[in-house]
């Protein structure tokens, strides 16, 4: 059932992409020409100025609009956490379950 749901979501997504004339979601990133501000319904919404949200901020279309460099290796590999588990958890042979009778 979940697989069918995601299959239909993917199909609808491909249809929308085709209607926009793009092949992938990655081609949509940073393309503000596909955006338009919806008309506000309340007086407060109508006062909102969304123009700063739907702008390319001067970034040229020829440069990537998202991060294309591989991520850095993690600074903290969690060695201290692993040591703490070994010292105080199941890995410590000195720490055994004791039965206490009340």
Secondary structure, DSSP 8 states (H G I E B T S, - for coil): -HHHHHHHHHHHHHHHHHHHT-SSGGGTTT-GGG------SSHHHHT---TTTSS-TT--TTS-SS--S-----S---HHHHHHHHHHSTT-TT--------
